């Protein structure tokens, strides 16, 4: 009520009317008068905004999160995780200059809702310099958090937590979230510039819908000038069956509905963060590579939450700094296997058959994840696949059909020989490089569907991201452009069997000059079998040469493998076996493992895969490296 004067008069008149000679009446009058004075004081305080300031200060007095009810939490906690380990150059800039700018930008743009900024330094070596801000000081943060006395804290707190050793992005952010006192948790990297007014719409959303996760729009930020440019946009991300992220962009006209991560800019309500258990605490080391956000996104989407795109909340993001982070392969594989085992359900066993997981598919203890899934009655992965079927199909990850493509005049099939070259090869069911599927978006009448192009279903190199393309002057593989693909990737498989491009015409077999490509030159082919054995043109056996440690590699067709040596690396060939020809005599580069092939004619040369291009004779790498698995310094030569 905004009429304190009238209420005051009413209370005074009430007291007058209750005049009496007995002491009880006097006491009642005094109590009524005291009540009226207190009421008027509260109204005055409220009208001057002082009640709200006192109320917002109270959550700071809580000893720990366990005792803090959600209703008592006020304001926003901004959490900045500084990457750990030995980083050169640091993604936070020289002497932490980008972190300094990030903190200043948060203070300038967040308005009254910002209550604290928590920087978590993940064991960085050397330690990053703390931003020096005029009139403000950093407080060392201890976990569990302890507040100093019972004094009310006004203004924005600056809190600094340094982890003793690098634990990874997920662990660093989790430590900051554990200590936070706000009703909302905003996660940032150390190279962002939130725009003025970004926080208010997010707070309004989370107060009304606490199980939403706010996704600010991102605008490009230049690290040197610290100026933003370009339109605000959202990143669309899905993940592969190996739990790798695939980053895309929203179309202006068609919504692609799933931000699996948002370049690490996300805002949660504290209550929902607690319910879903936050980040998976067992994600390892410096590997995260956004894998922690794949796991976190599945928690949100399968356990009752949703992502909400906030067009009115804009944050500048420095993409070039994000690309400087280092990732350990062994930790990456662990984290990928962990996501698969935790969330892929009946699809996990098939996903873990990927060759990258051959050595180890252990993924640690799952009890915490299972507890969240049980408590929140989380749905299975089938809900995700059904919801995002169309974008998954556009990426080639959930195809409606898989097929091989046989050219009738030659009887040969289109085949992926490497990530850079497709050719025609003998058709065979066991040739994985001959399986293709539709890819890339098709938009008709404003509706998103698949597919406007084609590419390998599963490539020899484990990628799903190559498409038939003609941009280099001849048809061949090129990285798929799933959104608004160029004309060079738009191909139609017609009912009459033609693979047609409006820009280039039809796909046809190339005319091969026999002199340029000798028929006996060794090359790659899919492994083929007949009645349980390798076919003759692929089946070698070792024929020892008496009195030496050399041998011949004899093909079942009767030919021998022969090294071709010249000034430039040459592919080996198949020739009629000649016992006297030293170029047909071979030696193991590492006899203990029967590994690596060296010709007797030049023992400093080894057979090499040339990174999958074609087999070549190349200078030998060491097979006795102290820091390499089994001593093999380059697996290109591990025949």
C-alpha positions in Angstrom: 0.0 0.0 0.0 1.5 3.4 -1.0 -0.6 5.5 1.5 1.4 5.5 4.7 0.1 8.9 5.9 -3.5 7.8 5.8 -2.7 4.5 7.6 -0.8 6.5 10.3 -3.8 8.7 10.9 -6.2 5.8 11.0 -4.0 4.1 13.7 -3.9 7.3 15.7 -7.6 7.8 15.6 -8.1 4.2 16.6 -5.9 4.7 19.6 -7.9 7.9 20.6 -11.2 6.0 20.5 -9.8 3.3 22.8 -9.0 5.8 25.7 -9.9 4.2 29.0 -9.0 4.8 32.7 -7.8 1.2 33.2 -4.1 0.3 32.5 -5.0 -2.5 30.0 -6.5 0.1 27.7 -3.4 2.2 27.9 -1.2 -0.8 27.1 -3.3 -1.7 24.1 -3.1 1.8 22.8 0.7 1.9 23.1 1.0 -1.5 21.3 -1.2 -0.3 18.5 0.8 2.9 18.2 4.1 0.9 18.1 2.6 -1.4 15.4 1.6 1.6 13.3 5.1 3.1 13.6 6.8 -0.1 12.6 4.4 -0.5 9.6 5.1 3.0 8.5 8.9 2.5 8.8 8.8 -0.6 6.6 6.7 1.2 4.0 9.2 4.0 3.9 12.1 1.6 3.6 10.3 -0.3 0.8 9.6 2.9 -1.2 13.3 3.7 -1.1 14.4 0.2 -2.2 16.2 -0.5 1.1 14.2 -3.6 2.0 15.2 -5.3 -1.2 18.9 -4.5 -0.6 18.7 -6.0 2.9 16.9 -9.1 1.6 19.5 -9.7 -1.2 22.3 -9.5 1.3 21.0 -12.3 3.5 22.0 -15.3 1.3 25.7 -14.2 1.8 25.4 -15.1 5.4 24.7 -18.7 4.9 27.5 -21.1 6.0 27.1 -23.5 3.1 24.9 -24.5 0.2 23.3 -27.3 2.1 21.6 -24.8 4.4 20.6 -22.3 1.7 17.0 -22.7 0.5 16.5 -21.8 -3.1 13.9 -19.1 -2.1 16.6 -17.3 -0.1 19.1 -17.1 -3.0 19.1 -13.9 -5.0 21.0 -12.6 -8.0 23.5 -14.0 -10.4 26.8 -15.8 -9.9 29.2 -15.5 -12.8 31.7 -18.4 -12.9 34.9 -18.1 -15.1 37.0 -21.3 -15.5 40.6 -20.6 -16.5 42.0 -23.7 -18.3 44.6 -25.7 -16.5 48.0 -27.2 -17.2 51.0 -25.6 -19.0 49.5 -23.4 -21.7 51.6 -21.4 -24.1 50.1 -19.1 -25.2 47.4 -18.8 -22.6 43.9 -18.5 -24.0 43.3 -15.8 -21.4 45.9 -13.6 -23.2 49.3 -12.3 -22.2 49.4 -11.6 -18.5 45.7 -12.5 -18.3 44.7 -9.4 -20.2 41.6 -11.1 -21.7 40.5 -12.3 -18.3 40.8 -8.7 -17.0 38.6 -7.4 -19.9 36.1 -10.2 -19.3 35.7 -9.3 -15.6 35.3 -5.6 -16.5 32.7 -6.4 -19.1 30.7 -8.5 -16.6 30.8 -5.6 -14.1 29.8 -3.1 -16.7 27.0 -5.0 -18.4 25.2 -7.2 -15.8 23.3 -4.5 -13.9 22.1 -5.0 -10.3 21.5 -8.7 -10.6 25.2 -9.6 -10.5 26.2 -10.5 -7.0 29.6 -12.2 -7.4 32.3 -13.2 -9.9 34.1 -16.4 -9.2 37.3 -17.2 -11.1 38.5 -20.8 -10.8 42.1 -21.2 -11.9 42.5 -24.9 -12.8 46.1 -25.4 -11.7 47.4 -23.2 -14.5 51.3 -23.0 -14.9 52.4 -20.3 -14.5 49.6 -18.9 -12.3 47.6 -16.3 -14.2 47.7 -12.7 -13.1 44.6 -11.5 -11.2 42.9 -8.5 -12.7 43.6 -5.3 -10.8 40.3 -3.3 -10.6 40.2 0.2 -9.1 38.4 0.2 -5.7 37.8 -3.6 -5.7 39.8 -6.5 -4.3 39.8 -10.3 -4.8 39.0 -12.6 -1.9 40.6 -16.0 -1.6 37.9 -18.6 -1.8 37.9 -21.7 0.3 35.9 -24.9 -0.4 33.6 -25.4 1.5 32.9 -21.7 1.4 33.1 -19.7 4.6 31.7 -16.2 5.0 33.5 -13.6 7.2 31.4 -13.0 10.3 27.8 -11.9 10.0 28.3 -8.6 8.3 26.0 -8.0 5.3 28.0 -7.9 2.1 27.0 -5.1 -0.4 28.0 -4.8 -4.0 29.6 -7.4 -6.2 32.1 -9.8 -4.6 35.3 -10.8 -6.5 36.3 -14.4 -5.5 39.3 -16.3 -6.6 39.8 -20.1 -6.3 43.0 -21.9 -7.4 43.0 -25.7 -7.7 46.2 -27.3 -6.7 46.5 -29.4 -9.9 44.7 -29.3 -13.3 41.4 -31.2 -13.1 39.7 -30.1 -16.3 37.0 -27.7 -17.4 34.1 -29.7 -15.9 35.8 -30.0 -12.4 36.8 -26.3 -12.4 33.3 -25.1 -13.3 31.8 -27.5 -10.8 34.0 -26.1 -8.0 32.8 -22.6 -8.8 29.2 -23.7 -8.9 29.6 -25.4 -5.5 30.8 -22.2 -3.9 28.3 -19.9 -5.7 25.6 -18.1 -3.7 23.4 -16.8 -6.5 20.0 -18.1 -7.6 21.5 -18.4 -11.1 24.8 -19.8 -12.3 26.3 -18.3 -15.5 29.3 -20.1 -16.9 31.9 -18.3 -19.0 35.4 -18.6 -20.5 38.0 -16.0 -19.9 37.5 -14.3 -23.3 33.9 -13.0 -23.4 32.3 -9.6 -23.5 28.6 -9.7 -22.4 26.6 -6.8 -23.9 24.7 -4.3 -21.7 21.4 -5.7 -20.4 22.2 -9.4 -21.1 21.4 -10.7 -17.7 17.9 -9.3 -16.9 16.0 -11.4 -19.5 17.8 -14.5 -18.4 16.9 -14.0 -14.7 13.3 -13.4 -15.6 13.2 -16.7 -17.6 14.9 -18.8 -14.9 12.7 -17.4 -12.1 9.6 -18.4 -14.1 11.0 -21.6 -15.6 13.8 -22.9 -13.4 14.3 -26.1 -15.4 15.3 -24.1 -18.5 18.9 -23.5 -19.5 19.4 -20.1 -20.9 21.5 -19.9 -24.1 22.7 -16.4 -24.9 23.3 -15.3 -28.5 26.9 -15.0 -29.4 28.6 -12.3 -31.5 32.2 -12.4 -32.8 34.7 -10.7 -30.5 38.2 -9.7 -31.6 40.9 -10.4 -29.0 43.1 -7.5 -30.0 40.6 -4.6 -30.4 38.1 -6.1 -28.0 35.4 -5.0 -30.4 32.4 -7.1 -31.5 31.3 -7.6 -35.1 28.7 -9.4 -37.1 25.2 -10.4 -36.2 24.3 -12.3 -33.0 24.0 -16.0 -33.7 23.6 -19.4 -32.0 25.7 -22.5 -32.4 23.9 -25.7 -33.3 25.7 -28.8 -32.2 24.9 -32.5 -32.3 27.2 -35.4 -31.5 28.4 -38.4 -33.4 28.1 -42.0 -32.3 31.7 -41.6 -30.9 30.4 -38.7 -28.7 32.3 -36.1 -30.7 30.6 -32.7 -31.2 29.6 -31.5 -34.6 29.3 -27.7 -34.6 26.9 -25.9 -37.0 25.0 -22.7 -37.2 21.3 -21.9 -37.1 19.6 -21.0 -40.4 17.9 -17.6 -40.6 14.7 -19.2 -41.8 14.6 -22.8 -40.4 15.3 -23.6 -36.8 17.8 -26.4 -36.1 16.6 -27.2 -32.6 19.5 -28.5 -30.6 22.4 -26.6 -29.0 24.4 -29.5 -27.5 26.9 -26.9 -26.3 27.1 -23.2 -26.6 30.8 -22.5 -26.8 30.7 -22.8 -23.0 28.3 -19.9 -22.4 25.3 -21.3 -20.5 23.1 -20.1 -17.6 21.4 -22.5 -15.1 19.1 -21.9 -12.2 20.9 -23.1 -9.0 18.0 -25.4 -8.1 18.0 -27.2 -11.5 21.8 -27.5 -11.4 21.5 -29.2 -8.0 18.8 -31.6 -9.3 20.7 -32.8 -12.3 24.0 -33.1 -10.4 25.9 -30.5 -12.6 28.8 -31.6 -14.6 30.0 -35.2 -14.5 32.7 -35.0 -11.9 34.7 -37.9 -13.3 35.4 -36.3 -16.7 39.2 -36.3 -17.0 41.8 -33.7 -17.4 42.4 -31.3 -20.3 40.5 -33.6 -22.7 37.1 -32.2 -22.4 36.9 -30.7 -25.9 33.2 -29.9 -25.2 32.6 -33.6 -24.4 31.5 -32.4 -20.9 28.8 -30.4 -22.5 27.6 -33.4 -24.5 27.1 -35.2 -21.2 25.6 -32.2 -19.5 23.2 -31.6 -22.4 21.9 -35.2 -22.3 21.2 -34.7 -18.5 19.2 -31.6 -19.3 17.2 -33.0 -22.3 16.5 -36.5 -21.1 15.8 -35.6 -17.4 13.1 -33.0 -17.9 14.8 -29.7 -18.8 15.2 -27.7 -22.0 17.5 -25.2 -23.7 16.0 -21.7 -24.3 17.5 -19.4 -26.9 17.8 -15.8 -25.7 17.9 -13.5 -28.6 17.8 -10.4 -26.3 20.8 -11.6 -24.3 24.0 -11.1 -26.3 27.6 -12.1 -25.4 30.7 -11.4 -27.4 32.8 -14.5 -27.7 36.5 -14.8 -29.0 36.5 -17.9 -31.1 40.2 -17.8 -32.0 41.1 -18.1 -28.3 38.8 -21.0 -27.9 40.8 -22.9 -30.5 44.0 -22.7 -28.5 43.0 -25.2 -25.9 45.1 -28.4 -25.6 43.4 -31.8 -25.3 45.0 -35.1 -24.3 43.9 -38.0 -26.5 43.8 -40.6 -23.8 41.6 -38.4 -21.7 39.4 -37.6 -24.7 38.8 -41.3 -25.4 38.0 -41.9 -21.7 35.4 -39.1 -21.7 33.9 -40.2 -24.9 33.6 -43.8 -23.7 32.1 -42.4 -20.5 29.3 -40.5 -22.3 28.5 -43.5 -24.4 28.3 -45.9 -21.5 26.3 -43.5 -19.3 23.7 -42.3 -21.9 23.7 -44.4 -25.1 21.8 -47.3 -23.5 21.2 -50.2 -25.9 23.3 -48.4 -28.6 26.4 -48.2 -26.4 27.9 -51.6 -27.2 27.7 -50.9 -30.9 29.2 -47.4 -30.5 32.1 -48.8 -28.5 33.1 -51.0 -31.4 34.7 -48.0 -33.1 38.4 -48.8 -33.6 39.4 -45.8 -31.5 38.2 -47.7 -28.4 40.0 -50.9 -29.3 42.5 -50.7 -26.5 40.3 -49.6 -23.6 36.7 -48.9 -23.1 36.8 -48.4 -19.3 34.9 -45.3 -18.3 35.0 -45.2 -14.5 32.4 -45.5 -11.8 28.8 -44.8 -13.0 26.9 -44.8 -9.6 26.5 -40.9 -9.5 25.1 -40.8 -13.0 22.8 -43.7 -12.4 21.5 -42.1 -9.2 20.5 -38.9 -11.2 18.8 -41.0 -13.9 16.9 -42.9 -11.3 15.9 -39.9 -9.2 14.7 -37.8 -12.1 13.3 -40.7 -14.1 15.3 -39.7 -17.1 14.3 -40.9 -20.6 16.5 -43.1 -22.7 18.5 -42.0 -25.8 15.6 -43.1 -28.0 13.8 -39.8 -27.0 16.7 -37.8 -28.2 17.0 -39.7 -31.5 13.3 -39.4 -32.1 13.3 -35.6 -31.3 16.3 -34.8 -33.4 15.9 -37.4 -36.2 16.0 -34.9 -39.1 19.2 -33.1 -38.1 20.8 -36.5 -37.2 19.9 -37.7 -40.7 21.3 -34.6 -42.3 24.6 -35.2 -40.6 24.6 -38.8 -41.9 24.4 -40.2 -38.4 20.9 -41.6 -38.5 20.2 -42.5 -42.1 16.9 -43.8 -43.4 18.8 -45.9 -45.9 22.4 -47.1 -46.7 23.4 -48.3 -50.1 26.3 -49.0 -52.5 26.5 -47.3 -55.9 27.4 -49.6 -58.9 28.2 -48.1 -62.3 26.6 -50.4 -64.9 29.1 -50.1 -67.8 32.1 -51.1 -65.7 30.4 -53.2 -63.1 32.5 -51.3 -60.5 31.3 -49.6 -57.3 32.0 -46.1 -56.1 34.5 -46.4 -53.2 36.2 -44.2 -50.7 39.9 -45.0 -51.0 40.9 -42.3 -48.6 39.5 -39.0 -47.1 40.9 -37.2 -50.2 40.1 -39.7 -53.0 37.2 -41.7 -54.3 37.5 -44.2 -57.1 35.7 -47.1 -58.7 36.5 -50.5 -57.2 35.4 -54.1 -57.3 32.0 -54.4 -55.7 31.9 -56.4 -52.5 29.7 -56.7 -49.4 32.6 -56.4 -47.0 33.9 -53.2 -48.4 32.9 -50.6 -45.9 34.2 -47.8 -48.1 31.5 -48.6 -50.6 28.6 -47.7 -48.3 26.9 -44.4 -48.9 23.9 -42.4 -47.6 22.2 -39.1 -48.1 23.5 -36.0 -46.3 23.0 -32.2 -46.1 19.8 -30.3 -45.6 17.1 -29.8 -48.1 14.7 -26.9 -47.5 11.4 -26.9 -49.4 8.5 -24.6 -48.5 10.3 -23.5 -45.4 10.5 -27.0 -44.1 13.7 -28.7 -43.1 14.4 -32.2 -44.4 17.1 -34.5 -45.8 18.9 -34.9 -48.2 20.4 -32.8 -51.0 23.7 -34.6 -51.3 25.5 -37.9 -50.5 28.6 -39.2 -48.7 30.1 -42.3 -47.0 28.0 -43.9 -44.3 31.1 -44.8 -42.4 34.5 -43.8 -43.9 37.7 -45.7 -43.7 39.0 -43.0 -41.3 36.0 -43.1 -38.9 34.5 -39.8 -40.0 31.0 -39.1 -41.2 31.7 -35.6 -42.5 32.6 -36.0 -46.2 30.3 -35.4 -49.1 30.5 -35.8 -52.9 31.7 -32.4 -54.2 32.8 -31.0 -57.5 34.4 -27.7 -56.4 38.0 -28.8 -57.2 37.2 -29.4 -60.9 36.4 -33.0 -60.6 34.0 -35.0 -58.4 35.5 -36.2 -55.2 35.3 -35.9 -51.4 35.1 -32.6 -49.5 34.0 -31.7 -46.0 30.2 -31.6 -45.9 28.5 -28.2 -45.6 25.3 -29.4 -43.9 23.6 -26.1 -43.8 22.9 -24.3 -47.0 25.2 -26.5 -49.0 26.8 -25.0 -52.2 25.7 -26.2 -55.6 28.9 -28.3 -55.8 27.5 -30.6 -53.1 23.9 -30.8 -54.4 23.5 -34.2 -56.1 20.4 -36.1 -56.9 20.2 -39.9 -57.4 17.5 -40.1 -60.1 15.1 -42.9 -60.6 16.9 -43.8 -63.9 20.1 -44.3 -62.0 22.0 -41.1 -62.8 23.8 -39.2 -60.1 23.0 -35.7 -61.3 24.2 -32.2 -60.5 22.5 -29.1 -62.0 25.9 -27.4 -62.0 28.1 -30.2 -63.4 25.9 -32.8 -65.1 26.2 -36.5 -64.4 28.8 -38.6 -62.5 30.6 -40.9 -64.9 33.7 -43.2 -64.8 37.0 -41.4 -65.6 39.0 -42.4 -68.6 42.3 -43.9 -67.3 45.5 -43.8 -69.2 47.0 -47.3 -68.8 50.6 -45.9 -69.1 50.0 -43.4 -66.3 48.7 -46.0 -63.9 50.5 -49.3 -64.2 48.3 -52.3 -63.6 50.8 -53.9 -61.3 51.2 -50.9 -59.0 50.3 -51.7 -55.4 47.4 -49.7 -54.0 44.7 -49.9 -51.4 41.5 -51.9 -51.6 38.8 -53.0 -49.1 39.8 -56.3 -47.5 37.8 -59.1 -49.2 37.3 -62.7 -48.2 36.0 -65.9 -49.8 35.1 -69.1 -47.8 36.8 -67.6 -44.7 40.1 -66.7 -46.4 41.5 -63.6 -48.0 41.0 -63.6 -51.8 44.0 -64.5 -53.9 44.9 -61.0 -55.0 45.2 -60.0 -51.3 46.7 -63.1 -49.7 50.5 -62.9 -49.1 52.8 -65.4 -47.4 56.4 -65.0 -46.2 58.9 -67.1 -48.1 62.2 -67.2 -46.2 65.5 -66.8 -48.1 67.8 -69.5 -46.9 71.0 -68.4 -45.0 69.7 -64.8 -44.4 67.2 -62.9 -42.4 65.5 -61.7 -45.6 62.3 -63.0 -47.1 60.0 -62.6 -50.1 56.3 -61.6 -49.9 54.6 -63.9 -52.3 51.1 -63.3 -53.4 48.7 -66.2 -53.9 48.6 -65.3 -57.6 52.3 -66.1 -57.9 53.6 -62.5 -57.9 56.1 -60.9 -55.5 56.0 -57.5 -53.8 58.9 -55.4 -55.2 60.2 -52.1 -53.9 60.6 -49.3 -56.5 63.4 -46.9 -55.6 64.1 -43.6 -57.2 64.8 -40.0 -56.4 61.1 -39.5 -55.5 59.1 -41.9 -53.3 57.4 -44.5 -55.4 54.7 -47.1 -54.7 55.8 -50.8 -54.6 54.7 -53.0 -57.5 53.8 -56.6 -58.1 56.2 -58.5 -60.4 57.1 -62.0 -61.5 59.1 -63.5 -58.7 62.9 -63.4 -59.3 65.1 -65.1 -56.6 68.0 -62.8 -57.5 66.2 -59.5 -57.4 67.1 -57.7 -54.1 64.2 -55.3 -54.6 61.9 -58.3 -54.0 63.8 -59.2 -50.8 62.5 -57.8 -47.5 63.5 -57.5 -43.9 61.5 -56.7 -40.7 62.3 -53.3 -39.4 61.4 -54.6 -35.9 62.0 -58.4 -36.0 60.8 -59.0 -32.4 57.3 -58.0 -33.5 57.6 -58.8 -37.2 56.8 -55.2 -37.9 57.8 -52.8 -40.6 59.1 -53.7 -44.1 62.6 -52.7 -45.5 63.9 -53.8 -48.9 67.3 -55.4 -49.1 68.3 -53.1 -51.9 68.1 -50.0 -49.5 67.7 -50.8 -45.8 67.2 -47.1 -44.9 63.9 -47.1 -46.8 60.6 -48.5 -45.5 57.1 -49.2 -46.8 54.9 -46.3 -45.7 51.2 -45.6 -45.9 51.7 -41.9 -46.7 48.9 -41.0 -44.3 46.4 -43.2 -46.1 47.1 -41.8 -49.6 48.8 -44.8 -51.2 51.7 -47.1 -50.2 55.1 -45.6 -50.9 58.8 -46.3 -50.2 60.0 -43.7 -47.7 62.9 -43.0 -45.3 62.6 -45.3 -42.2 61.4 -43.9 -38.8 62.8 -45.4 -35.6 61.2 -48.6 -34.2 63.0 -48.1 -30.9 61.7 -44.8 -29.6 61.8 -44.6 -25.8 58.6 -42.6 -25.5 56.6 -44.3 -28.2 54.3 -47.4 -27.8 56.3 -50.5 -28.6 59.1 -48.1 -29.8 57.1 -47.3 -33.0 57.6 -43.6 -33.7 55.4 -43.4 -36.8 52.5 -45.9 -37.3 52.5 -45.0 -41.0 55.3 -47.7 -41.3 53.7 -50.3 -38.9 53.0 -53.0 -41.4 
